[in-house]
Amino acid sequence: MSTISVRMPKYPECWSSCGSCASGNVFILELLVTVGEEVQRDDNILTLETGKVALDIPTPYAGRVVAIHVTEGDTVDEDALLITLETA
């Protein structure tokens, strides 16, 4: 078995050009997984709040959650470490 890190994806390009959606800080509104939970590819792992938009973030990998590196209320930047998965 191996582990893989799931990181914050790149923000949509429209956020920098428009600014409406992502006004203010981007923070973790809700964690949707727990340590030990099995997730499938594209399962939502957390919900972000941007001030005007709530956005679910999916995992690009399947596996078992072995660590969560953020908590609700944390502000996050692009490429921030979110969770670590153990994969087969």
N, C-alpha and C positions, 0 to 999 in steps of 0.2 A: 504494500500500500504506500501511497505517497500523499503529500499535502500540497494544496494549491491555494494561493491567496486570491481573494476576490477584492478588487479595488473599485473605487468610485469611477464611473465612466466619465468620458469627456462631456462637458455640458453642451447642449445643442447650440449650433452656431447662431441661431436667431436670438439667443439670450444676450449676446454682446451687442448685436446690431439694434435690437428693439429696446431691451432693458425693462420692458413691462413685467414680464413673468418673473424674472430673477432679481427684482428690486430687494435690496437688503441681503441679509445673510442666508445661506443655504444651510438648513439644519435638519437633524434626524427628528422627525415627528413621531415615528413609531417603529420599533423593531418587530419583525414578523416571524423571526426564527429564534430558536433557543439552542444552546449547546447540547449536542447529542441527537438533534433532529436530522432526519434524512431529507434532502431536498433533491428535486429533479431540475434539469436544465430549464431555465426560464421561469422557475418559481420565484415569486416576489420575496425578497429578503428584508426590505425595509421601505418606509415611506419617507420621502423628503418633503420639506415645506420651504418654499422660496419667498414667502411673503404674500404672493398672489396665487401660487399654484402648488398643489400637492401632487407628487409624482412617485409612483412605485418603481423601485429599482429591482430588476430580476437578476438572478445569478446566471452566468454563462456556462456553468458547470453543474454536474450532478455529484452528490457525495454526502458525507455526514459532517455536520457543523462541529468543529473541534475547538474553535475560539471565535469570540465576537470582540472586535477591537474598537467599537464605538458604543455609545449609550444614547438613549433618547435625550434630545436637547443639545447634543454636540453639533457644532458647526463643522462642515466638511468641505474640502477643496477637491478639485479633480485629482484623481490618482490616489486619494486617501485609502488606506487599508481598512476594509470593512469587516470581512470574516475570513477565516481559514477553514477549508474543507479537506477532509480525508477522502481520497478517491481510490477506487479499486485498481 
